[in-house]
Amino acid sequence: HALDSDALRLALEKARNRGAESVAVALIHAYRDGALERRVAMIAEELGFTHISVSSEISNELGLLGRTDTTVANAYLTPLLTRYLADLEKELGAGRLRMMQSNGGLVDASRFIGRNAVLSGPAAGVVATGAIANELGLSEVIGFDMGGTSTDVSRYAGEVSRVFESQISGIRIRAPMIELHTVAAGGGSICKLEGKRMTVGPQSAGADPGPLCYGRPGGQELTLTDVSLCLGRITADRFPFSLDEATPRNKLDEVAASLRALGVERSSTEVAHGFLRVAVENMAAAIQKVSVGRGHDVRTHGMVVFGGAGGQYACLIARRLGIRSLVFHPYAGVLSAFGMGVANFEWHGERDAGRTSLEDPLPERWRRAFAELEASGRATLARDSGAESRWSVRRQVALRYQGTETALAVDWAESSAMRSAFEALHRREFGYVRADHPIEAATLRVKVQVSGTKPELPAAKAGTGKPVRTAMLWSGGALVEAPVYHRENLPIEVEVTGPALVLDATGTVVVDAGFVALRNDRDYLILRDIESNAGHEVADTHVDPVLLEVFNNQFKSIAEQMGVVLQRTAMSTNIRDRLDFSCAVFDAEGGLVANAPHIPVHLGAMGESVRAVLTAHPTATPGQVFVTNDPAGGGSHLPDITVVTPVHDNAGALRFVVASRGHHADVGGLTPGSMPPFSTTLEEEGVVLRNLELVSEGIFGETRLRDVLASGPYPARNPDENVADVQAQIAANEKGMQLLDELLARYGIDVVTAYMQHIQDNAAELTARAIEGLPDGEHSFEDRLDDGARIAVRVTVRGGAMEIDFAGTDSALASNLNAPRAVTMAAVLYVLRVLVGKPIPLNSGCMRPVTIRIPAGSLLSPEAECAVAAGNVETSQRIVDVLFGALGLAAASQGTMNNITFGDDHFAYYETLGGGAGATEHRPGASGVHTHMTNSKCTDPEVLEARFPIRIRRFELRRGSGGKGAQAGGDGLIRELEFLSAMRVSVLSERRAVPPYGMRGGAPGAPGMNLLNGKQLAHRVTIEVSPGDVLRIETPGGGAWGDPE
């Protein structure tokens, strides 16, 4: 690689003159060879930069984005840490300063760096959890750490579980970290009424001003701590300052009054209990994600409770989950500090394994790599080991199915043993294994650990066992008079029966009704549930503001967990890396109830696919699964394959449906990627799967699926990948079905089905209310596609009702820009959801206040055999544009997905590109983002180049392409791809001739451009490229809002 040293020096000098002190160096493919990065770092050092982070020294794994994010974070954080620790060491004088890392190990302060610090505090709590479990002989425990702003949950089963890439506040951090799941429910979480839903978090009052009861200036929001105070679940006895109970009680009275106005009669105490219940559900869901979501039965676990607020809620959460035993360490309120005292020194190292197949002989270079990593770890930790130190080394190989990216770590052994261990892990996590599918190694990992003498706690001293007083406590569904104990005054090995309060210096433990507490001789407080009824909740079918929020979160969580399974088990880059998939939950009629935040154009159309399947198979039985991609039956275009799983009750009656839709890389058609620019019939776009039975009596019909994929004049090019991704979709639906079954077991069929309707009713009500805020009358708008075809709409608003009429839209086109009716409905649903502007699920209820008229035979409701490949990705965006234009909500966004497909007879790849978002009255448009009907990712550059014969030459913002105005439109993107072998390339795009419109005097965004080797291409094109050819896509900018003057 050539390095322009002069240009680099000039750029670095400019940065230094602007005040930069730290440099992050990240070059593509440096994980293979970091020599060029080290040259850059040497130049930066010569110019006087005080800290330089080099990506190849941060990580040796494939993936530029994760490595770069981590390197930048490290360059930002490390200088701050270094300065702080230098000052601290001066103040400490003698002694050695040791730091806790996110991986759960200690390190000497001189080697403490930013990337290893981000979750070091919570990690120490998990280390302490493991030490407690080992001391008490508990084989499986949940760590529950609840503080002021959030709750961290973890799982320990003989060893600490780690992850090697995490996303924290939107930043990818590639470093070994203890596995934690965080939910925004802490003592400072804000409690409020949203419509008819009682919500807790994710907003927080923070430490300042904090809860209302703290009485600090600026405090205006009711928080979970306020709720606990009013329910007697905390007391002021051991607080360092007095607590104001009157102000939060007044706030609860206000919420009760608002509920009465909605026809719901609740006392202020019942309102407080409602908020408490919502918070408990949120925290229980977090625990399920680290247990049930990973294939573990949470009921077999104990729970180690810590953090300043943990003891106030632990019994309720345990009862909700069926956990029978709770443990409180003597230092539970400050357990993370104790965890640092029992942690070991650790060093973690890694090497890329070169994608070696387990079918091949294990390479000798692995042994050398392991030996080198171990030697490096031992040398690094040698200075920290004392005379009593004990050394241990663990060698692991991260394995994955060939063609996927989700790797599971197993201990290094013979190939057959590693295969068995991997398959056992995969079956537990995902519910299935791929028999005879090749397994490859992704990463070699070594952990070196040095352990020394641990601190011992003093023996507990028995107290008198007398309570200091009594207090009113909400427990067991009522306010009761309960004894209040000081922990140090409890007797040893004597049970205290709940309800009761136990206070110590760092927190409050609520012993709820049905629990007993025992202080043992090591000063642990052990709580046991002696009358657990976690299997069933008593509730009726009438709408309740608390349960409305509970079920809202439950259904959404089910869809999210389906998505996690799908992403982690899919084979194709489209689904696994670009996240071009969606999962959702439906009622028995096919009404959309809840979804994960996936692809809008999928979610609004999937209901029609579900209804088409149910119509085609009215007697579907348990164990059947169906697949469809039929645009006439709710499909968006042929590559979007939907797997539909009906969910029955024990009597065999259909109760719900779960479905997942994924964009498959190829399903046949004229061109690789199944997005031919010039298709004129559906047949030319690929294979049609029309409500096909996929699974019968639990048996996967692979042969039948392969026969259909191989049929027709243009069969699928890579049926193995199609089959693998469909299996991943089946596994995702299985997860959804399992979670719905658990919900049924808890609440019963009547309550669950009632709340499916209540949630849709709530969405309908909020949509009607949002429509009422629009000016009455008729609002018309039209726009034209680049080939001149017209999309017209007239929106009529009358009070809380709306009519949307697409009369005047052109007839179906001979091209493939026709949008199936389901896609048009999806665009309408998306606009309505945006109009509501509140965190409600995207569901069928949003459509109830709206009448929609789409001319049959138009390009928005074409005949069944019309070509539709571009209608889903291009026309859908323009439908949103005309609706926003008619309603005056925003200037036009880029109005296209900038579709690129390339491949040959052996492979196909598809991607979409972001652009500029349209401005609104109050904000400029975002730059370089996907807008409206899609939100998929681009594949990591190193992954893309490793898997396909291409090189990414450029990927950057297209500066100045956003429209000028009082609020500017967002800028588009520039992407250049160099092809390294001969292949066929197709581009499907819009807004190359007709620019994104501005609003209220704002200028339009710049139209996009497509170029090959500098020569302009049409907006729709298929070309044969040779090695060295370069495709350049410049995506449109967004329109501006308001006159720039």
Secondary structure as the mmCIF struct_conf table of DSSP 4:
data_model
#
loop_
_struct_conf.conf_type_id
_struct_conf.id
_struct_conf.beg_label_comp_id
_struct_conf.beg_label_asym_id
_struct_conf.beg_label_seq_id
_struct_conf.end_label_comp_id
_struct_conf.end_label_asym_id
_struct_conf.end_label_seq_id
HELX_RH_AL_P HELX_RH_AL_P1 SER A 5 ASN A 17
TURN_TY1_P TURN_TY1_P1 ARG A 18 GLY A 19
STRN STRN1 SER A 22 VAL A 25
TURN_TY1_P TURN_TY1_P2 ILE A 28 ARG A 32
HELX_RH_AL_P HELX_RH_AL_P2 ALA A 35 GLU A 46
TURN_TY1_P TURN_TY1_P3 LEU A 47 GLY A 48
BEND BEND1 THR A 50 THR A 50
STRN STRN2 HIS A 51 VAL A 54
HELX_RH_AL_P HELX_RH_AL_P3 SER A 55 ILE A 58
BEND BEND2 GLU A 61 LEU A 62
HELX_RH_AL_P HELX_RH_AL_P4 LEU A 64 LEU A 92
BEND BEND3 ALA A 94 GLY A 95
STRN STRN3 ARG A 98 MET A 100
TURN_TY1_P TURN_TY1_P4 SER A 102 ASN A 103
BEND BEND4 GLY A 104 GLY A 104
STRN STRN4 LEU A 106 ASP A 108
HELX_RH_3T_P HELX_RH_3T_P1 ALA A 109 ARG A 111
HELX_RH_3T_P HELX_RH_3T_P2 GLY A 114 ASN A 116
TURN_TY1_P TURN_TY1_P5 ALA A 117 LEU A 119
HELX_RH_AL_P HELX_RH_AL_P5 SER A 120 LEU A 136
TURN_TY1_P TURN_TY1_P6 GLY A 137 GLY A 137
BEND BEND5 SER A 139 GLU A 140
STRN STRN5 VAL A 141 MET A 146
BEND BEND6 GLY A 148 THR A 149
STRN STRN6 THR A 151 TYR A 156
BEND BEND7 ALA A 157 GLU A 159
STRN STRN7 VAL A 160 VAL A 160
STRN STRN8 ARG A 162 VAL A 163
BEND BEND8 PHE A 164 PHE A 164
STRN STRN9 SER A 166 ILE A 168
TURN_TY1_P TURN_TY1_P7 SER A 169 GLY A 170
STRN STRN10 ILE A 171 ILE A 173
BEND BEND9 ALA A 175 ALA A 175
STRN STRN11 MET A 177 ILE A 178
STRN STRN12 HIS A 181 VAL A 183
BEND BEND10 ALA A 184 ALA A 184
BEND BEND11 GLY A 186 GLY A 186
TURN_TY1_P TURN_TY1_P8 GLY A 187 GLY A 188
STRN STRN13 SER A 189 GLU A 194
TURN_TY1_P TURN_TY1_P9 GLY A 195 LYS A 196
STRN STRN14 ARG A 197 SER A 204
TURN_TY1_P TURN_TY1_P10 GLY A 206 PRO A 209
HELX_RH_3T_P HELX_RH_3T_P3 LEU A 212 TYR A 214
TURN_TY1_P TURN_TY1_P11 PRO A 217 GLY A 218
BEND BEND12 GLU A 221 GLU A 221
STRN STRN15 THR A 223 THR A 223
HELX_RH_AL_P HELX_RH_AL_P6 LEU A 224 CYS A 230
TURN_TY1_P TURN_TY1_P12 LEU A 231 GLY A 232
BEND BEND13 ARG A 233 ILE A 234
BEND BEND14 ALA A 236 ALA A 236
TURN_TY1_P TURN_TY1_P13 ASP A 237 ARG A 238
BEND BEND15 PRO A 240 PHE A 241
HELX_RH_AL_P HELX_RH_AL_P7 ALA A 246 ALA A 261
TURN_TY1_P TURN_TY1_P14 LEU A 262 GLY A 263
HELX_RH_AL_P HELX_RH_AL_P8 SER A 268 VAL A 290
TURN_TY1_P TURN_TY1_P15 SER A 291 SER A 291
HELX_RH_3T_P HELX_RH_3T_P4 VAL A 292 ARG A 294
TURN_TY1_P TURN_TY1_P16 GLY A 295 GLY A 295
HELX_RH_3T_P HELX_RH_3T_P5 VAL A 298 THR A 300
STRN STRN16 GLY A 302 PHE A 306
BEND BEND16 GLY A 307 GLY A 307
TURN_TY1_P TURN_TY1_P17 GLY A 308 ALA A 309
HELX_RH_AL_P HELX_RH_AL_P9 GLY A 310 LEU A 321
TURN_TY1_P TURN_TY1_P18 GLY A 322 GLY A 322
STRN STRN17 SER A 325 PHE A 328
TURN_TY1_P TURN_TY1_P19 PRO A 330 TYR A 331
HELX_RH_3T_P HELX_RH_3T_P6 ALA A 332 VAL A 334
HELX_RH_AL_P HELX_RH_AL_P10 LEU A 335 VAL A 342
HELX_LH_PP_P HELX_LH_PP_P1 ALA A 343 ASN A 344
STRN STRN18 PHE A 345 ASP A 352
TURN_TY1_P TURN_TY1_P20 GLY A 354 ARG A 355
STRN STRN19 SER A 357 SER A 357
TURN_TY1_P TURN_TY1_P21 LEU A 358 GLU A 359
BEND BEND17 ASP A 360 ASP A 360
HELX_LH_PP_P HELX_LH_PP_P2 PRO A 361 PRO A 363
HELX_RH_AL_P HELX_RH_AL_P11 GLU A 364 LEU A 381
HELX_RH_3T_P HELX_RH_3T_P7 ALA A 382 ASP A 384
TURN_TY1_P TURN_TY1_P22 ALA A 387 GLU A 388
STRN STRN20 ARG A 390 TYR A 401
TURN_TY1_P TURN_TY1_P23 GLN A 402 GLY A 403
STRN STRN21 LEU A 408 ASP A 411
HELX_RH_AL_P HELX_RH_AL_P12 SER A 415 PHE A 430
BEND BEND18 GLY A 431 GLY A 431
TURN_TY1_P TURN_TY1_P24 ALA A 435 ASP A 436
STRN STRN22 ILE A 439 SER A 451
HELX_LH_PP_P HELX_LH_PP_P3 THR A 453 PRO A 455
HELX_LH_PP_P HELX_LH_PP_P4 LEU A 457 ALA A 460
BEND BEND19 VAL A 468 VAL A 468
STRN STRN23 ARG A 469 SER A 475
TURN_TY1_P TURN_TY1_P25 GLY A 476 GLY A 477
STRN STRN24 ALA A 478 HIS A 486
HELX_RH_3T_P HELX_RH_3T_P8 ARG A 487 ASN A 489
BEND BEND20 LEU A 490 LEU A 490
HELX_LH_PP_P HELX_LH_PP_P5 PRO A 491 PRO A 491
BEND BEND21 ILE A 492 GLU A 493
STRN STRN25 GLU A 495 THR A 497
BEND BEND22 GLY A 498 PRO A 499
STRN STRN26 ALA A 500 ASP A 504
TURN_TY1_P TURN_TY1_P26 ALA A 505 THR A 506
STRN STRN27 GLY A 507 VAL A 511
TURN_TY1_P TURN_TY1_P27 ALA A 513 GLY A 514
STRN STRN28 PHE A 515 ARG A 519
TURN_TY1_P TURN_TY1_P28 ASP A 521 ARG A 522
BEND BEND23 ASP A 523 ASP A 523
STRN STRN29 LEU A 525 ASP A 529
BEND BEND24 ILE A 530 GLU A 531
TURN_TY1_P TURN_TY1_P29 ALA A 534 GLY A 535
BEND BEND25 THR A 541 HIS A 542
HELX_RH_AL_P HELX_RH_AL_P13 PRO A 545 THR A 569
BEND BEND26 SER A 572 SER A 572
HELX_RH_AL_P HELX_RH_AL_P14 THR A 573 ARG A 576
TURN_TY1_P TURN_TY1_P30 ASP A 577 ASP A 577
BEND BEND27 ARG A 578 ARG A 578
STRN STRN30 PHE A 581 ASP A 587
TURN_TY1_P TURN_TY1_P31 ALA A 588 GLU A 589
STRN STRN31 LEU A 592 ASN A 595
BEND BEND28 PRO A 597 PRO A 597
HELX_RH_AL_P HELX_RH_AL_P15 PRO A 600 ALA A 616
TURN_TY1_P TURN_TY1_P32 PRO A 618 THR A 619
TURN_TY1_P TURN_TY1_P33 PRO A 622 GLY A 623
STRN STRN32 VAL A 625 THR A 628
HELX_RH_3T_P HELX_RH_3T_P9 PRO A 631 GLY A 633
TURN_TY1_P TURN_TY1_P34 GLY A 634 GLY A 634
BEND BEND29 SER A 636 HIS A 637
TURN_TY1_P TURN_TY1_P35 LEU A 638 PRO A 639
STRN STRN33 ASP A 640 HIS A 648
TURN_TY1_P TURN_TY1_P36 ASN A 650 ALA A 651
BEND BEND30 GLY A 652 GLY A 652
STRN STRN34 LEU A 654 HIS A 663
BEND BEND31 ALA A 665 ALA A 665
BEND BEND32 GLY A 669 THR A 671
TURN_TY1_P TURN_TY1_P37 PRO A 672 GLY A 673
BEND BEND33 SER A 674 SER A 674
TURN_TY1_P TURN_TY1_P38 PRO A 677 PHE A 678
STRN STRN35 THR A 681 THR A 681
HELX_RH_3T_P HELX_RH_3T_P10 LEU A 682 GLU A 685
BEND BEND34 ASN A 691 ASN A 691
STRN STRN36 LEU A 692 SER A 696
TURN_TY1_P TURN_TY1_P39 GLU A 697 GLY A 698
STRN STRN37 ILE A 699 PHE A 700
HELX_RH_AL_P HELX_RH_AL_P16 GLU A 702 LEU A 709
TURN_TY1_P TURN_TY1_P40 ALA A 710 ALA A 710
BEND BEND35 GLY A 712 TYR A 714
BEND BEND36 ARG A 717 ARG A 717
HELX_RH_AL_P HELX_RH_AL_P17 PRO A 719 TYR A 747
HELX_RH_AL_P HELX_RH_AL_P18 ILE A 749 GLU A 772
TURN_TY1_P TURN_TY1_P41 GLY A 773 GLY A 773
BEND BEND37 LEU A 774 LEU A 774
HELX_LH_PP_P HELX_LH_PP_P6 PRO A 775 PRO A 775
BEND BEND38 ASP A 776 ASP A 776
STRN STRN38 GLY A 777 ARG A 784
TURN_TY1_P TURN_TY1_P42 ASP A 786 ASP A 787
BEND BEND39 GLY A 788 GLY A 788
STRN STRN39 ARG A 790 ARG A 798
TURN_TY1_P TURN_TY1_P43 GLY A 799 GLY A 800
STRN STRN40 ALA A 801 ASP A 805
TURN_TY1_P TURN_TY1_P44 ALA A 807 GLY A 808
HELX_LH_PP_P HELX_LH_PP_P7 THR A 809 ASP A 810
STRN STRN41 SER A 811 SER A 811
HELX_LH_PP_P HELX_LH_PP_P8 ALA A 812 LEU A 813
BEND BEND40 ALA A 814 ASN A 816
HELX_RH_AL_P HELX_RH_AL_P19 ARG A 821 VAL A 836
BEND BEND41 LYS A 838 PRO A 839
HELX_RH_3T_P HELX_RH_3T_P11 SER A 844 MET A 847
TURN_TY1_P TURN_TY1_P45 ARG A 848 PRO A 849
STRN STRN42 VAL A 850 ARG A 853
TURN_TY1_P TURN_TY1_P46 ALA A 856 GLY A 857
STRN STRN43 SER A 858 SER A 858
TURN_TY1_P TURN_TY1_P47 LEU A 859 LEU A 860
BEND BEND42 SER A 861 SER A 861
TURN_TY1_P TURN_TY1_P48 ALA A 864 GLU A 865
STRN STRN44 CYS A 866 CYS A 866
HELX_RH_AL_P HELX_RH_AL_P20 ALA A 869 ALA A 870
HELX_RH_PI_P HELX_RH_PI_P1 GLY A 871 THR A 875
HELX_RH_AL_P HELX_RH_AL_P21 SER A 876 LEU A 887
TURN_TY1_P TURN_TY1_P49 GLY A 888 GLY A 888
STRN STRN45 ASN A 899 GLY A 903
BEND BEND43 ASP A 905 HIS A 906
STRN STRN46 ALA A 908 GLU A 911
STRN STRN47 GLY A 915 GLY A 915
HELX_LH_PP_P HELX_LH_PP_P9 GLY A 916 ALA A 919
BEND BEND44 GLU A 921 ARG A 923
HELX_LH_PP_P HELX_LH_PP_P10 PRO A 924 ALA A 926
BEND BEND45 SER A 927 GLY A 928
STRN STRN48 VAL A 929 VAL A 929
TURN_TY1_P TURN_TY1_P50 HIS A 932 MET A 933
HELX_LH_PP_P HELX_LH_PP_P11 SER A 936 ASP A 940
HELX_RH_AL_P HELX_RH_AL_P22 PRO A 941 ARG A 947
BEND BEND46 PHE A 948 PRO A 949
STRN STRN49 ILE A 950 ARG A 958
TURN_TY1_P TURN_TY1_P51 ARG A 959 GLY A 960
BEND BEND47 GLY A 962 GLY A 962
HELX_LH_PP_P HELX_LH_PP_P12 GLY A 963 LYS A 964
BEND BEND48 GLY A 965 ALA A 966
STRN STRN50 GLN A 967 GLN A 967
HELX_LH_PP_P HELX_LH_PP_P13 ALA A 968 ASP A 971
STRN STRN51 GLY A 972 PHE A 979
BEND BEND49 LEU A 980 SER A 981
STRN STRN52 MET A 983 LEU A 988
BEND BEND50 ARG A 992 VAL A 994
HELX_LH_PP_P HELX_LH_PP_P14 PRO A 995 GLY A 998
STRN STRN53 MET A 999 MET A 999
TURN_TY1_P TURN_TY1_P52 ARG A 1000 GLY A 1001
HELX_LH_PP_P HELX_LH_PP_P15 GLY A 1002 GLY A 1008
STRN STRN54 MET A 1009 LEU A 1012
TURN_TY1_P TURN_TY1_P53 ASN A 1013 GLY A 1014
STRN STRN55 LYS A 1015 GLN A 1016
BEND BEND51 HIS A 1019 HIS A 1019
STRN STRN56 ARG A 1020 VAL A 1025
TURN_TY1_P TURN_TY1_P54 PRO A 1027 GLY A 1028
STRN STRN57 VAL A 1030 GLU A 1034
HELX_LH_PP_P HELX_LH_PP_P16 THR A 1035 ALA A 1040
STRN STRN58 TRP A 1041 TRP A 1041
BEND BEND52 GLY A 1042 GLY A 1042
#
